[in-house]
Amino acid sequence: MNSLFTAYPALRGALPCVDIAEVPTPVDPLESFRAESGAESIHVKRDDLTSPVYGGNKVRKLSLLLGAARARGARSVITFGGAGSNHALATALFAAPLGMRCRSILGPQHNAHSVRRNLLAALNAGAILCPSAWRDTARETRRCFLAAADEDGVFPSVIPPGGSSPLGAVGFVDAAFELRDQVLAGIVQEPHYIYVASGTMGTCVGLALGLVAAGLSTRVEAVRVTTDPYTGMAHARALFQTCNRLLREADPTFPEYPFPEDRFRIREEFFGGEYALHTEASVDAVRRAKAVGVHLEGTYTGKTFAALLHDAAAGTLRGKRILFWNTHNSRDTAALGAGADWHDLPPALQRYFEEPVQPLDRA
């Protein structure tokens, strides 16, 4: 949170956070793709390196969300995701050293090797894994909330899916100020477009607010990877306004901004119709990125990079400066799950080890 707190020092005392993110993250050139596209430049923002423990975009959000939980004396947190949720795993990994237990309410999803790795890593992190049908999430949340309160003697903190609350989104307001600092330092030129995955929207909307507040005119290309209502313009506008309001309440000198209608676009074409379902385009994008040392996956970043590659091939990036925001974790998740036995998982989660992964993830 260094960049935002430097610009607005009053926020430092109003928004407690924990020091879990290694920032600023690097910005690296993708020269081979620039040459193909005719773009002035293409760079990648390396948020896959936000922590040596477990990288990705969740770390910026959790620095605030876990900071708030610790400040109120919580001993447990409850969060949500699909069975192989990166967010649920990250929450468990970073909550444990702070003395907080994580209960993860996990809904069904398409199987993938990453689901297996994340479930084993969550076991090793000490998470309490609570499988639930999506329609039963509210009931399971109530059960987990009461169980945690009874065990701890204090109410747990509830962290929304993806960490995408107004407070979580502040982590990416800070990220936009961090990018501005890198522009001012001559590390990268101000991009015309940022390509970033849109799951629960805390990342892309936080960036949109931060870019406006930091005085950058960059447009956010938010690539849909989830169904409504998780990704949608109504949700984007509401989250933008509530995050802006939170910052103004914490520091009245932080301005109020209108939603940047001309600088925020949701890209629908690369979703594939279902969450966590890999597409041929996303798998090809993962393969092409890997060839130049960029590690992606097929659910979020592969679909986002597929959008960038499509636009490059169509010639729409010619003469433009492009930034791909890598929200994936590139640390070794398999090592985090080493020694864990999938037979120790709740029975409803063991099926991910008994059933084949989806066809496009078998290579």
Secondary structure, DSSP 8 states (H G I E B T S, - for coil): -HHHHHH-THHHHHS---S----S--EEE-HHHHHHHT-SEEEEE-GGGS-SSS-STHHHHHHHHHHHHHHTT-SEEEEEEETT-HHHHHHHHHHGGGT-EEEEEEE-----HHHHHHHHHHHHTT-EEEE--GGGHHHHHHHHHHHHHHHHSS--EE--GGG-SHHHHHHHHHHHHHHHHHHHTTSS---SEEEEEESSSHHHHHHHHHHHHTT---EEEEEE-S-TTTS-HHHHHHHHHHHHHHHHHH-TTS------GGGEEEE-TTS-SSTT---HHHHHHHHHHHTTT----TTTHHHHHHHHHHHHHHTTTTT-EEEEE--S--S-HHHHTTT--GGGS-HHHHHHHHS---GGG--
